[in-house]
Amino acid sequence: MPIVRNSFIQMSKLPNVKGRISYISSKARQENLYAVYETTDRKFWTELARCNQEEFKKSGTEGTCIETRELIIALPESFVDYEPDKLLKLFTEHFKQSYGVECVSALHHNKRKTNYHIHLIFSERKLLDEPVEKIATRNMFYDENGKHVRTKKEILDEVGQLRSGCKIIPKGEVYERNLFTIKDSRFKSDSFLDEVKHSYTDLINIYVKDDRQKLKVFDRNGVYLPTKKIGKNNPKAEQIKTDNQYRVMWNQTVDRALISGVPEGQILEVKQSEIGQKVKASIQKSGRNPALLKSLIMTAIYALELLIGKVFKMASQKADKGIETVIKAEPEQTPVKEIKSFVKAESELVPEMPKKSALASKYPRLADIYNKLEKQNTAIYEREQQLASVEKELAGTKGIFKAKQRKELQEQAEQLKTQIANMKQYLSSMVQGYGYKNVKEFLAEYRASKAEYSDYQSAVAKWEQQTGNKAEPDSLKAKLQRKTQEVRERENNRQSHHYRSDRGGR
């Protein structure tokens, strides 16, 4: 099965809209430019830039004026089969019809032709039906910064001449002319980008030819952390790479917690309390601090590992006491004579043998995958216990006379750490080899399949009681088909061992 991928849509603020439009639409500057589409003329963007700069200057806000915003929309490589002009028009008009603002867009490939994508620049303001003009009721005076002052003296130099950059607008003339509405605040909201991602992911999935290659939107409110894409010539590339490593470590620990049976709600609580809330408080207090994020993620990982260890200890205690979990209850036995008598008397009411649903049919295969995950998770836990034992012994090897023993224990600890890291990585990649985005997605289908399979078994048992018949076992052909499928899946699993996600996180 193919690996499920997340859609990638990124938004950025543009301080120089005219320069950016020129860059994305220039054949001389873009090696692989396939199409350009504009919903309005270029004069619109010139006037918009002027309006934004004037409003920014009047506001007295420090920093950089944001003239427009830009979306980068990654497309499946199979979309190269569609006509570029029509494809770009479809995606651009989709945005304009949704939000009612003007756009300019370009369809590109990167240099190596591995990333097919759209640049879509959009306005946060709309053009007014009629310009709003303000007429001066008296002479208006403006200093060199464009600020309105009360008297003419304030803009004159020492010899009574008008200072350079200052101006006077005579009474009766237009001193202010607005062509645009105010900026639409929804484009600044946290929910906007998420809304756009869902909208464009749905649109992309309509045109994906192979249903198995459909995209999904990463759930930022879920238990996993997203990894960040590292763009070309990004000055923070090393910082993002390190940050991603810690995020992956958290995601791998989440997979282990889910397999161990730690409730999803409890995992989410750890994420929110140890990462989300503390990051938010830190940003409000002292701005972004990448080094702090690593520390917070590691603390959250330790918290999850405590929960995982607790689950294993509880399972071990139950095993010691001989407590076994009953997965399937045996159906009550009804005497065969009684059943046959009932069937003979009510032959016209004999029910049909229950049919197994598609989801219930998946259960044996999913149960096999689940057992493999549990086995791998248990092996990791056992290695971690070995490491803890070695580190404890290492702590007691102080002094000159134990130098050799200390070196051996250090080497043993490093080997165990490497093994554990590789085993965690393999655990998270196992379900991806079967076509699932992550362990959470796999467990959702596994549990639903298990429930339907249990219902099917109960229905078959009831049918056997009512009819006195015995359900026929699976045919040899069906068994051979299942065996062939298992072999294919094992091969896919091996091939996916070194899989890495390359878009927008997990």
C-alpha positions as CSV (number, residue, x, y, z in Angstrom):
1,M,0.0,0.0,0.0
2,P,1.2,3.6,-0.7
3,I,2.2,5.8,2.2
4,V,-0.4,8.4,3.1
5,R,0.9,11.9,2.7
6,N,-0.1,15.2,4.2
7,S,-0.9,18.2,2.0
8,F,1.6,21.1,2.2
9,I,0.3,24.7,2.1
10,Q,2.4,27.5,3.5
11,M,1.5,31.2,3.9
12,S,3.9,34.2,4.1
13,K,3.6,38.0,4.4
14,L,4.9,40.1,1.5
15,P,6.4,43.6,2.1
16,N,7.0,44.2,-1.6
17,V,4.2,42.8,-3.7
18,K,5.3,44.3,-7.0
19,G,8.8,42.8,-6.7
20,R,7.4,39.4,-5.7
21,I,4.9,39.3,-8.6
22,S,7.7,40.2,-11.0
23,Y,9.8,37.4,-9.5
24,I,7.3,34.5,-9.7
25,S,6.0,35.5,-13.1
26,S,9.3,36.1,-14.9
27,K,10.5,33.5,-17.4
28,A,14.0,34.9,-17.2
29,R,14.1,34.4,-13.4
30,Q,12.2,31.1,-13.2
31,E,13.8,28.0,-14.9
32,N,10.6,26.0,-14.8
33,L,7.6,28.4,-15.2
34,Y,4.6,26.8,-16.8
35,A,1.8,29.3,-16.4
36,V,0.8,32.7,-14.9
37,Y,-2.8,33.7,-14.1
38,E,-4.1,37.1,-12.9
39,T,-7.6,38.1,-11.8
40,T,-6.9,41.8,-12.3
41,D,-4.4,44.1,-14.0
42,R,-1.0,45.0,-12.6
43,K,-2.1,48.6,-11.8
44,F,-4.3,47.2,-9.1
45,W,-1.2,45.9,-7.2
46,T,0.6,49.2,-7.6
47,E,-2.3,51.1,-6.1
48,L,-2.7,48.5,-3.4
49,A,1.0,48.8,-2.4
50,R,0.6,52.6,-2.2
51,C,-2.5,52.3,-0.1
52,N,-0.9,49.9,2.4
53,Q,2.2,52.0,2.7
54,E,0.2,55.2,3.3
55,E,-2.0,53.4,5.9
56,F,1.1,51.9,7.6
57,K,2.8,55.3,7.8
58,K,-0.3,57.0,9.3
59,S,-0.6,54.2,11.9
60,G,2.8,55.0,13.3
61,T,3.5,51.3,13.7
62,E,7.1,50.1,13.9
63,G,8.5,47.3,11.7
64,T,7.7,46.4,8.1
65,C,4.5,47.2,6.1
66,I,2.8,44.1,4.9
67,E,1.3,44.7,1.4
68,T,-0.1,41.3,0.6
69,R,0.1,37.6,1.5
70,E,1.2,34.6,-0.5
71,L,0.3,30.9,-0.4
72,I,2.6,28.2,-1.7
73,I,0.5,25.1,-2.6
74,A,2.4,21.8,-3.2
75,L,0.7,19.6,-5.9
76,P,1.0,15.9,-6.5
77,E,3.5,15.1,-9.2
78,S,0.8,13.4,-11.2
79,F,-0.7,16.8,-11.8
80,V,1.9,17.5,-14.5
81,D,-0.5,15.5,-16.7
82,Y,-3.1,18.3,-16.5
83,E,-2.9,21.4,-18.8
84,P,-1.0,24.0,-16.8
85,D,-3.1,27.0,-17.7
86,K,-6.4,25.4,-16.8
87,L,-5.0,23.9,-13.6
88,L,-3.6,27.2,-12.4
89,K,-6.9,29.0,-13.3
90,L,-8.9,26.5,-11.4
91,F,-6.9,26.8,-8.2
92,T,-6.7,30.6,-8.4
93,E,-10.4,31.1,-9.1
94,H,-11.2,28.7,-6.3
95,F,-9.6,31.1,-3.9
96,K,-11.1,34.2,-5.4
97,Q,-14.6,32.7,-5.3
98,S,-14.1,31.6,-1.7
99,Y,-12.8,34.9,-0.3
100,G,-13.7,37.5,-2.9
101,V,-10.3,39.1,-3.3
102,E,-8.0,39.6,-6.3
103,C,-5.1,37.2,-6.9
104,V,-2.1,36.6,-9.1
105,S,-0.5,33.2,-9.4
106,A,2.2,31.2,-11.1
107,L,2.8,27.4,-11.6
108,H,6.4,26.2,-11.1
109,H,8.7,23.3,-10.8
110,N,11.8,23.5,-8.7
111,K,15.2,23.1,-10.4
112,R,15.3,19.3,-10.0
113,K,11.6,19.0,-11.0
114,T,10.7,17.2,-7.7
115,N,8.3,19.8,-6.3
116,Y,5.4,20.9,-8.5
117,H,3.7,23.9,-6.8
118,I,1.7,27.1,-7.1
119,H,2.5,30.6,-5.8
120,L,-0.7,32.4,-5.1
121,I,-0.5,36.1,-4.1
122,F,-3.8,37.6,-2.7
123,S,-5.0,41.0,-1.5
124,E,-6.3,41.5,2.0
125,R,-8.3,44.5,0.7
126,K,-11.1,44.8,-1.8
127,L,-11.5,47.6,-4.4
128,L,-14.3,50.0,-3.5
129,D,-17.2,50.4,-6.0
130,E,-16.5,54.2,-5.8
131,P,-13.4,55.9,-4.4
132,V,-13.9,57.7,-1.2
133,E,-12.5,61.3,-1.4
134,K,-12.0,63.8,1.4
135,I,-12.1,67.5,0.4
136,A,-10.0,70.0,2.4
137,T,-12.2,72.7,4.1
138,R,-9.0,74.7,4.7
139,N,-5.3,74.5,3.7
140,M,-3.8,71.2,4.9
141,F,-0.1,71.0,6.0
142,Y,2.0,67.9,5.9
143,D,5.6,67.4,7.1
144,E,8.3,65.4,5.5
145,N,7.0,62.2,7.1
146,G,3.5,62.7,5.6
147,K,2.1,63.6,9.1
148,H,-0.7,66.2,9.2
149,V,0.3,69.3,11.2
150,R,-1.9,72.2,12.3
151,T,0.0,75.3,11.1
152,K,2.1,76.3,8.2
153,K,5.0,77.4,10.5
154,E,5.6,73.8,11.4
155,I,6.7,72.9,7.9
156,L,8.9,76.0,7.2
157,D,12.6,76.3,7.6
158,E,14.6,79.0,9.3
159,V,14.3,81.4,6.4
160,G,10.5,80.8,6.0
161,Q,10.8,78.5,3.0
162,L,8.8,75.2,2.7
163,R,11.1,72.3,3.9
164,S,12.0,69.6,1.4
165,G,9.4,66.8,1.5
166,C,6.7,68.9,3.1
167,K,3.5,69.8,1.2
168,I,0.5,72.0,1.3
169,I,-2.9,71.0,0.0
170,P,-5.1,74.1,-0.8
171,K,-8.6,74.4,0.5
172,G,-11.2,72.7,-1.9
173,E,-8.8,70.0,-3.2
174,V,-8.8,66.3,-2.4
175,Y,-6.4,65.6,0.5
176,E,-7.2,61.9,0.9
177,R,-8.5,59.3,-1.6
178,N,-9.3,55.8,-0.6
179,L,-9.7,53.1,-3.3
180,F,-9.8,50.1,-1.0
181,T,-11.6,48.7,2.0
182,I,-9.8,48.1,5.2
183,K,-7.8,44.8,5.5
184,D,-10.0,41.8,6.1
185,S,-9.1,40.6,9.6
186,R,-9.9,36.9,8.9
187,F,-6.6,36.6,6.9
188,K,-4.7,37.2,10.2
189,S,-6.7,34.6,12.2
190,D,-5.2,31.3,13.3
191,S,-8.1,29.4,11.7
192,F,-7.6,30.9,8.2
193,L,-4.6,28.8,7.1
194,D,-6.2,25.6,8.5
195,E,-9.4,26.4,6.5
196,V,-7.4,27.0,3.3
197,K,-5.5,23.7,3.8
198,H,-8.7,21.7,4.1
199,S,-10.3,23.5,1.2
200,Y,-7.3,23.0,-1.2
201,T,-6.7,19.4,0.0
202,D,-10.3,18.6,-0.9
203,L,-9.8,20.2,-4.3
204,I,-6.6,18.3,-4.9
205,N,-8.2,15.0,-4.0
206,I,-10.9,15.4,-6.6
207,Y,-8.3,15.4,-9.3
208,V,-5.9,12.7,-7.9
209,K,-6.4,9.8,-10.3
210,D,-5.4,7.1,-7.8
211,D,-7.6,7.1,-4.7
212,R,-4.7,5.6,-2.7
213,Q,-2.6,8.7,-3.3
214,K,-5.2,11.2,-1.8
215,L,-3.8,13.7,0.7
216,K,-4.7,14.5,4.2
217,V,-4.4,17.6,6.4
218,F,-2.2,17.3,9.4
219,D,-4.2,17.7,12.6
220,R,-2.4,20.3,14.7
221,N,-4.7,19.7,17.6
222,G,-3.9,16.0,17.7
223,V,-1.3,14.1,19.6
224,Y,1.5,14.5,17.1
225,L,3.9,17.5,16.4
226,P,4.3,18.7,12.8
227,T,7.8,18.8,11.3
228,K,8.8,21.8,9.3
229,K,9.8,22.0,5.7
230,I,13.3,23.4,5.0
231,G,13.2,25.7,2.0
232,K,16.0,26.5,-0.4
233,N,18.7,28.7,1.1
234,N,16.9,28.9,4.4
235,P,19.3,30.7,6.9
236,K,17.7,28.7,9.7
237,A,18.1,25.3,8.0
238,E,20.3,23.8,10.8
239,Q,18.0,25.1,13.5
240,I,14.9,23.7,11.8
241,K,16.6,20.3,11.2
242,T,17.5,20.0,14.9
243,D,14.0,21.1,15.9
244,N,12.5,18.5,13.6
245,Q,14.6,15.7,15.2
246,Y,13.1,16.5,18.6
247,R,9.6,16.6,17.1
248,V,10.2,13.2,15.5
249,M,11.3,11.8,18.9
250,W,8.1,13.0,20.4
251,N,6.0,11.5,17.6
252,Q,7.8,8.1,18.0
253,T,7.1,8.2,21.8
254,V,3.5,9.0,21.0
255,D,3.3,5.9,18.8
256,R,4.7,3.8,21.6
257,A,2.3,5.2,24.1
258,L,-0.7,4.5,21.8
259,I,0.5,0.9,21.2
260,S,1.1,0.4,25.0
261,G,-2.5,1.5,25.7
262,V,-2.0,4.9,27.1
263,P,-5.3,6.8,26.5
264,E,-5.1,9.3,23.6
265,G,-6.7,12.0,25.9
266,Q,-3.9,11.5,28.4
267,I,-1.2,11.9,25.7
268,L,-2.9,15.1,24.5
269,E,-2.9,16.5,28.1
270,V,0.8,15.9,28.3
271,K,1.3,17.6,24.9
272,Q,-0.8,20.6,25.9
273,S,0.5,21.1,29.4
274,E,4.2,20.3,28.8
275,I,4.6,21.8,25.3
276,G,1.7,23.9,24.1
277,Q,0.9,26.0,27.2
278,K,4.6,26.5,28.2
279,V,5.6,27.5,24.6
280,K,2.7,30.0,24.5
281,A,3.7,31.5,27.9
282,S,7.3,31.7,26.9
283,I,6.5,33.5,23.6
284,Q,4.3,36.1,25.4
285,K,7.1,36.7,28.0
286,S,10.3,36.8,26.0
287,G,9.6,35.8,22.3
288,R,10.5,32.6,20.5
289,N,13.3,30.5,22.0
290,P,14.2,27.4,19.9
291,A,16.5,26.1,22.6
292,L,13.6,26.1,25.1
293,L,11.4,24.2,22.7
294,K,13.8,21.3,22.7
295,S,13.9,21.2,26.5
296,L,10.1,21.3,26.7
297,I,9.7,18.4,24.2
298,M,12.2,16.3,26.1
299,T,10.4,16.9,29.3
300,A,7.1,15.9,27.6
301,I,8.8,12.7,26.3
302,Y,9.9,11.8,29.8
303,A,6.3,12.3,31.0
304,L,5.0,9.9,28.3
305,E,7.8,7.3,29.0
306,L,6.6,7.3,32.7
307,L,3.1,6.5,31.5
308,I,4.4,3.8,29.2
309,G,6.4,2.2,32.0
310,K,3.4,2.3,34.3
311,V,1.3,0.4,31.7
312,F,4.0,-2.3,31.4
313,K,4.3,-2.7,35.1
314,M,0.6,-3.1,35.5
315,A,0.6,-5.7,32.7
316,S,3.4,-7.5,34.5
317,Q,1.6,-7.5,37.8
318,K,-1.6,-8.9,36.2
319,A,0.5,-11.7,34.5
320,D,2.0,-12.6,37.9
321,K,-1.4,-12.9,39.5
322,G,-2.6,-15.1,36.6
323,I,-5.2,-12.6,35.4
324,E,-6.0,-13.0,31.7
325,T,-8.0,-10.7,29.5
326,V,-10.8,-12.6,27.8
327,I,-11.0,-11.3,24.2
328,K,-13.9,-13.4,23.0
329,A,-16.7,-15.0,25.1
330,E,-17.7,-18.5,24.2
331,P,-21.3,-18.7,23.0
332,E,-23.8,-20.4,25.2
333,Q,-24.4,-24.0,24.1
334,T,-27.9,-25.0,23.2
335,P,-28.8,-28.8,22.8
336,V,-28.7,-29.8,19.2
337,K,-32.0,-31.6,19.4
338,E,-33.7,-28.5,20.7
339,I,-32.3,-26.4,17.8
340,K,-33.3,-29.0,15.1
341,S,-36.8,-29.2,16.6
342,F,-37.1,-25.4,16.5
343,V,-35.7,-25.2,12.9
344,K,-38.2,-27.9,11.7
345,A,-41.2,-26.1,13.3
346,E,-40.1,-22.7,12.0
347,S,-38.4,-23.7,8.8
348,E,-39.8,-20.7,6.9
349,L,-38.1,-18.4,9.4
350,V,-34.6,-19.8,9.0
351,P,-32.2,-16.8,8.8
352,E,-29.5,-16.4,6.2
353,M,-25.9,-17.0,7.4
354,P,-24.4,-13.6,8.4
355,K,-22.0,-12.0,5.9
356,K,-18.7,-10.6,6.9
357,S,-18.3,-6.9,6.2
358,A,-15.2,-5.6,4.3
359,L,-14.0,-4.0,7.6
360,A,-14.5,-7.2,9.6
361,S,-12.6,-9.2,6.8
362,K,-9.6,-7.0,7.5
363,Y,-9.4,-7.9,11.2
364,P,-7.1,-11.0,10.9
365,R,-4.5,-9.0,8.9
366,L,-4.8,-5.9,11.2
367,A,-4.5,-8.1,14.3
368,D,-1.3,-9.5,12.8
369,I,0.1,-6.0,12.3
370,Y,-1.0,-5.0,15.8
371,N,0.8,-8.1,17.3
372,K,4.0,-7.1,15.5
373,L,3.7,-3.5,16.9
374,E,3.2,-4.9,20.4
375,K,6.1,-7.2,20.1
376,Q,8.4,-4.4,18.9
377,N,7.2,-2.1,21.6
378,T,7.9,-4.7,24.3
379,A,11.3,-5.3,22.8
380,I,12.0,-1.5,23.1
381,Y,10.9,-1.5,26.7
382,E,13.1,-4.4,27.6
383,R,16.1,-2.6,26.0
384,E,15.3,0.5,28.0
385,Q,15.3,-1.5,31.2
386,Q,18.7,-2.9,30.2
387,L,20.0,0.6,29.6
388,A,18.6,1.8,33.0
389,S,20.4,-1.1,34.6
390,V,23.7,-0.4,32.8
391,E,23.5,3.3,33.7
392,K,22.8,2.5,37.3
393,E,25.9,0.2,37.4
394,L,27.9,2.9,35.6
395,A,27.1,5.4,38.2
396,G,28.8,3.2,40.8
397,T,32.1,2.8,38.9
398,K,33.9,5.9,40.2
399,G,37.6,5.9,40.9
400,I,40.8,5.0,39.1
401,F,40.6,1.2,39.7
402,K,37.3,0.9,37.9
403,A,38.3,2.8,34.8
404,K,38.2,-0.3,32.6
405,Q,34.8,-1.4,33.8
406,R,33.5,2.1,33.4
407,K,34.7,2.2,29.8
408,E,33.0,-1.1,29.0
409,L,29.8,0.0,30.6
410,Q,29.9,3.3,28.7
411,E,30.3,1.4,25.4
412,Q,27.5,-0.9,26.3
413,A,25.2,2.0,27.2
414,E,26.0,3.8,23.8
415,Q,25.2,0.5,21.9
416,L,21.9,0.2,23.7
417,K,21.0,3.8,23.0
418,T,21.7,3.3,19.3
419,Q,19.6,0.1,19.3
420,I,16.7,1.8,21.1
421,A,16.8,4.8,18.7
422,N,16.7,2.4,15.6
423,M,14.0,0.3,17.1
424,K,11.8,3.3,17.8
425,Q,12.3,4.6,14.3
426,Y,11.4,1.2,12.9
427,L,8.3,1.0,15.1
428,S,6.9,4.2,13.7
429,S,7.7,3.2,10.1
430,M,6.0,-0.2,10.4
431,V,2.4,1.1,9.9
432,Q,3.6,3.4,7.1
433,G,4.7,0.4,5.2
434,Y,1.1,-0.8,5.3
435,G,-0.2,2.5,4.0
436,Y,-1.2,4.3,7.3
437,K,-0.1,7.8,8.1
438,N,0.8,7.0,11.7
439,V,0.0,4.6,14.5
440,K,-3.1,6.6,15.6
441,E,-4.7,6.2,12.2
442,F,-3.9,2.4,12.2
443,L,-5.3,1.9,15.7
444,A,-8.5,3.7,14.7
445,E,-9.1,1.2,11.9
446,Y,-7.9,-1.8,13.9
447,R,-10.3,-1.1,16.7
448,A,-13.2,-0.5,14.4
449,S,-12.4,-3.7,12.5
450,K,-12.1,-5.6,15.8
451,A,-15.5,-4.4,16.9
452,E,-17.1,-5.4,13.6
453,Y,-15.3,-8.8,13.6
454,S,-16.6,-9.4,17.1
455,D,-20.1,-8.5,16.0
456,Y,-19.8,-10.9,13.1
457,Q,-18.6,-13.8,15.3
458,S,-21.5,-13.2,17.6
459,A,-23.9,-13.2,14.7
460,V,-22.5,-16.4,13.3
461,A,-22.7,-18.1,16.8
462,K,-26.3,-17.0,17.0
463,W,-27.0,-18.4,13.5
464,E,-25.4,-21.7,14.4
465,Q,-27.6,-22.0,17.5
466,Q,-30.8,-21.2,15.5
467,T,-30.1,-23.5,12.6
468,G,-28.0,-26.3,14.0
469,N,-25.6,-25.7,11.1
470,K,-21.9,-25.1,11.3
471,A,-20.4,-22.1,9.4
472,E,-18.1,-23.3,6.7
473,P,-14.4,-22.4,7.3
474,D,-12.6,-20.2,4.8
475,S,-11.9,-21.8,1.5
476,L,-8.4,-22.9,0.5
477,K,-8.4,-20.2,-2.2
478,A,-9.2,-17.5,0.4
479,K,-6.4,-18.7,2.6
480,L,-3.9,-18.6,-0.3
481,Q,-5.1,-15.1,-1.2
482,R,-4.5,-14.0,2.4
483,K,-1.1,-15.6,2.5
484,T,-0.1,-13.9,-0.8
485,Q,-1.3,-10.5,0.7
486,E,0.8,-11.1,3.9
487,V,3.9,-11.8,1.8
488,R,3.4,-8.6,-0.2
489,E,2.9,-6.6,3.0
490,R,6.0,-7.9,4.6
491,E,7.9,-6.9,1.5
492,N,6.4,-3.4,1.6
493,N,7.2,-3.2,5.3
494,R,10.9,-3.9,4.6
495,Q,11.0,-1.3,1.8
496,S,9.5,1.3,4.1
497,H,12.0,0.8,6.9
498,H,14.0,3.9,5.9
499,Y,11.0,6.0,4.9
500,R,11.2,9.7,5.7
501,S,8.2,12.1,5.5
502,D,9.1,15.0,3.2
503,R,6.1,17.3,3.5
504,G,4.7,19.2,6.4
505,G,5.2,16.8,9.2
506,R,3.6,13.4,9.9
